[in-house]
Amino acid sequence: MPRLPSLNGLRAFEAAARHLSFTRAASELNVTQTAISHQIKRLEDELGIRLFVRQNRSLALTPQARDYLPLVRAAFDDLRLATERLVRKDNGKVLTVSTIASLAAKWLLPRLIAFQEAHPGIDVRITTSTSLVDFRKDDVDAAIRYGRGHWPGARAEWLMADELFPVCSPALLQGDKPLRCPEDLAHHTLLQASGGYDDDWRLWLTAAGLPVEISRQSSLSFDLLFMTVQAAIDGLGVAIGRTAYVQDDIAKGRLVVPFKMALPSDAGFYLVTPEGRTDAPKLTAFRQWLKSAAQQTREARNPVQR
């Protein structure tokens, strides 16, 4: 096995390569420029490879150094992450879960008190993002994501499916332009969400045999789905509901389902955890509770879905 090069030399190389300056690397590492030069020279001797080329007053990487640099950075990132995990306090008591903001607001948070009561020793922290979690770099234990369950390097466990159907305030069923059939949508403002939901109205209208031009009429658009749901509750128009986001509001009478047609989605919600850490006690407890909560949601479907 080849002998590993000096750690100080690698740190000097990474900093000098990033700044393309021995002077700036020395300032960052709080050493002299002479020390950086000596460490780089020693590293080049150990590797038997030249790493830098001086060009007038500038510094450039050799082709071998350009290939070597990303691997060195990745090694330092791994070392930094391993150290953070080692020294992190109360690691076994803190559970960090990443999910979509709308799912957190409309489904997860209203149910989370049950988990807290059952597991008072686990401190749950919820973060929201539409980006996929990188378990190697992000300080996240688990994620709830929407998709088809294929995320390389992670374990995905199915929670619940999703269906699309119009929802609105009960007040819109009455008035000058009551909603009695899908064709009546042409006389109402359609509420839309971006961020992956832009096509929901078109898909449902097509399935209902209606012209997609209806989706291009008077409309209001929102960045987040839970804002679209709230706008429907407030009577601003008709929204496309998704099961997990509107089920509680339907059960409490804040929303109604005007038409008896739901469009099944080809994706669903999954619990995603990093391979190799899926059996940690805090994750096991959360997984069992989450699957139970998802099962209750599946069993308590609103009438349009039966």
C-alpha positions in Angstrom: 0.0 0.0 0.0 1.5 3.4 -0.9 2.5 5.6 1.9 0.0 8.5 2.6 1.5 12.0 2.0 1.8 14.6 4.7 -1.6 16.0 5.9 0.0 19.4 6.3 1.2 19.2 2.7 -2.2 18.3 1.5 -3.8 21.2 3.4 -1.3 23.6 1.9 -1.9 22.1 -1.6 -5.7 22.4 -1.3 -5.5 26.0 -0.1 -2.9 27.1 -2.6 -4.8 25.4 -5.4 -8.0 27.1 -4.4 -6.5 30.6 -4.2 -3.8 30.0 -6.9 -1.6 31.9 -4.5 0.9 30.8 -1.8 0.5 34.1 -0.1 -3.3 33.7 0.3 -2.9 30.1 1.3 -0.4 31.1 4.0 -2.8 33.8 5.3 -5.7 31.3 5.5 -3.7 28.7 7.3 -2.0 31.2 9.6 1.6 30.3 8.5 4.3 32.0 6.5 4.5 31.9 2.7 7.9 30.2 3.2 6.2 27.4 5.2 3.6 26.9 2.4 6.4 26.7 -0.2 8.3 24.1 1.9 5.1 22.0 2.5 4.3 22.0 -1.2 7.9 21.1 -2.1 7.8 18.2 0.4 4.5 17.0 -1.0 5.8 17.1 -4.6 8.8 15.1 -3.5 6.6 12.5 -1.7 4.4 12.1 -4.8 7.1 12.4 -7.4 4.9 14.8 -9.3 5.1 18.5 -9.9 1.9 20.3 -8.8 2.4 24.0 -9.6 3.9 26.0 -12.4 4.9 29.6 -12.0 3.8 31.8 -14.9 5.3 35.3 -14.6 3.5 36.6 -11.5 0.8 34.0 -11.5 0.5 30.4 -10.3 -1.1 27.5 -12.3 -1.8 23.9 -11.6 -0.2 21.2 -13.6 -2.6 18.7 -15.4 -1.9 16.1 -12.7 -2.7 18.6 -9.9 -6.0 19.5 -11.6 -7.0 15.8 -11.5 -5.7 15.4 -7.9 -7.4 18.5 -6.4 -11.1 17.3 -6.4 -10.1 14.0 -4.8 -8.2 15.8 -2.1 -11.2 18.2 -1.4 -13.5 15.2 -1.2 -11.3 13.5 1.3 -11.2 16.7 3.5 -15.0 17.0 3.2 -15.4 13.3 4.4 -12.9 13.9 7.2 -14.8 17.1 8.3 -18.2 15.3 8.2 -16.9 12.3 10.1 -15.5 14.6 12.8 -18.7 16.6 13.1 -20.7 13.4 13.5 -18.2 12.2 16.1 -18.3 15.3 18.3 -22.0 16.3 17.8 -23.7 16.4 21.2 -26.9 14.5 21.9 -26.7 12.9 18.5 -28.9 10.0 19.6 -31.6 12.4 20.8 -31.9 14.8 17.9 -33.8 13.6 14.8 -33.5 16.0 11.8 -36.1 15.4 9.1 -36.2 17.1 5.8 -39.4 17.5 3.8 -41.4 19.7 1.4 -42.7 22.9 3.1 -46.3 22.2 2.0 -46.3 18.6 3.3 -44.8 19.8 6.6 -47.5 22.5 7.0 -50.6 20.5 5.9 -49.8 17.0 7.0 -46.7 16.3 9.1 -46.8 19.1 11.7 -50.5 18.6 12.7 -49.7 14.9 13.4 -46.2 15.4 15.0 -47.5 15.9 18.5 -48.4 12.3 18.7 -44.8 11.3 18.0 -43.5 13.8 20.6 -45.9 12.4 23.2 -44.8 8.8 22.4 -41.1 9.6 22.3 -40.4 12.6 24.6 -36.7 11.8 24.6 -36.3 12.5 20.9 -35.9 16.1 19.8 -37.4 16.4 16.3 -36.1 19.2 14.0 -38.0 19.8 10.7 -36.2 21.4 7.8 -37.9 22.2 4.5 -36.4 22.1 1.0 -37.4 21.0 -2.5 -33.8 19.8 -3.1 -32.8 16.2 -2.7 -30.9 15.5 0.5 -27.2 14.6 0.3 -26.9 12.4 3.4 -23.1 12.5 3.1 -23.0 16.3 3.5 -26.3 17.5 5.0 -27.0 17.2 8.7 -30.2 15.3 8.1 -31.3 11.9 9.4 -34.3 11.2 7.2 -36.3 12.8 4.5 -39.9 12.6 3.3 -39.9 13.0 -0.5 -42.4 12.8 -3.3 -41.4 10.7 -6.3 -41.2 7.1 -7.5 -38.9 5.7 -4.9 -35.6 5.7 -6.8 -32.9 7.6 -5.0 -29.4 5.9 -5.4 -27.5 5.4 -2.2 -30.6 5.7 0.0 -33.4 3.4 1.3 -36.9 4.5 0.2 -40.0 3.2 2.0 -43.4 3.9 0.5 -45.8 5.8 2.7 -48.9 6.9 0.7 -50.1 7.6 -2.7 -51.6 10.9 -4.0 -54.6 11.8 -6.0 -55.6 15.0 -7.8 -59.1 16.5 -7.6 -60.6 20.0 -7.4 -61.4 21.6 -4.0 -63.0 24.8 -3.0 -64.6 26.7 -0.2 -68.2 25.6 0.5 -69.3 29.1 -0.4 -68.5 28.5 -4.0 -71.1 25.8 -4.3 -73.7 28.6 -4.0 -74.0 32.1 -5.4 -74.3 33.5 -8.9 -72.0 30.9 -10.5 -72.5 27.7 -8.5 -70.2 24.7 -9.1 -72.5 21.9 -10.2 -70.5 20.2 -12.9 -66.9 20.4 -14.2 -67.9 22.6 -17.1 -68.7 25.3 -14.5 -65.0 25.7 -13.9 -64.9 28.0 -16.9 -66.6 30.7 -14.8 -64.2 30.5 -11.8 -60.6 31.5 -11.0 -58.3 28.5 -11.0 -55.7 28.4 -8.3 -52.3 26.9 -9.3 -49.0 26.1 -7.6 -45.6 26.1 -9.2 -42.6 24.0 -8.2 -43.6 20.7 -9.9 -47.4 21.2 -9.7 -47.8 23.4 -12.8 -49.4 20.6 -14.8 -52.0 19.5 -12.3 -54.9 21.3 -13.8 -54.1 20.3 -17.3 -53.9 16.6 -16.3 -57.2 16.7 -14.4 -59.0 18.6 -17.1 -57.8 16.2 -19.8 -58.9 13.2 -17.7 -62.3 14.8 -17.2 -62.7 15.3 -21.0 -62.6 19.1 -20.7 -60.6 21.5 -22.9 -57.2 22.4 -21.4 -57.8 26.0 -22.4 -59.8 26.3 -19.2 -56.5 26.1 -17.2 -55.3 29.2 -19.1 -58.2 31.4 -18.1 -58.4 33.6 -15.0 -56.0 32.2 -12.5 -53.8 32.9 -9.5 -50.5 31.2 -9.0 -48.5 30.5 -5.8 -44.9 29.3 -5.1 -46.1 26.8 -2.5 -48.9 24.3 -2.6 -50.1 25.0 0.9 -50.6 28.7 -0.1 -52.8 27.5 -2.9 -54.9 25.4 -0.5 -55.2 28.4 1.9 -56.4 30.6 -1.0 -59.1 28.0 -1.8 -60.2 28.0 1.9 -60.5 31.8 1.7 -62.7 31.5 -1.4 -60.4 33.0 -3.9 -61.1 30.3 -6.4 -60.9 26.5 -7.1 -57.6 24.6 -6.5 -56.4 21.2 -7.5 -56.1 19.3 -4.2 -53.7 16.5 -3.5 -54.8 14.0 -0.9 -52.2 14.7 1.8 -52.5 18.4 1.5 -56.3 18.8 1.7 -57.7 15.8 3.6 -57.7 17.5 7.0 -59.4 20.6 5.6 -62.1 18.5 3.9 -62.7 16.6 7.2 -63.1 19.9 9.1 -65.4 21.4 6.5 -63.1 24.1 5.4 -62.9 22.6 1.9 -65.4 20.6 -0.2 -64.9 18.4 -3.2 -67.4 19.6 -5.9 -66.9 16.8 -8.4 -66.8 13.0 -8.0 -63.6 12.4 -10.1 -60.1 12.0 -8.8 -57.0 11.4 -11.0 -54.5 9.0 -9.4 -50.9 10.3 -9.5 -48.1 8.1 -10.8 -45.9 8.9 -7.8 -46.2 9.0 -4.0 -44.5 9.9 -0.7 -41.6 8.0 0.6 -39.5 7.9 3.8 -35.9 8.2 2.6 -33.0 7.3 4.9 -29.2 6.9 4.3 -28.0 3.3 3.7 -26.0 2.1 6.6 -27.9 4.2 9.2 -31.5 3.0 8.7 -31.7 1.1 11.9 -30.7 3.8 14.4 -33.1 3.7 17.4 -34.4 7.2 16.8 -35.0 6.4 13.1 -36.7 3.1 13.9 -39.1 4.9 16.2 -39.9 7.6 13.7 -40.3 5.1 10.9 -42.8 3.1 12.8 -44.8 6.1 13.8 -44.7 7.7 10.3 -45.9 4.5 8.6 -48.8 4.3 11.1 -49.7 7.9 10.4 -49.6 7.3 6.7 -51.8 4.2 7.0 -54.4 6.2 8.9 -54.3 8.8 6.1 -54.9 6.0 3.5 -57.7 4.6 5.5 -59.4 7.9 6.0 -59.8 8.9 2.4 -62.5 11.5 1.5 -65.6 10.4 -0.5 -64.3 11.3 -3.9 -61.5 8.7 -3.6 -63.6 5.7 -2.8 
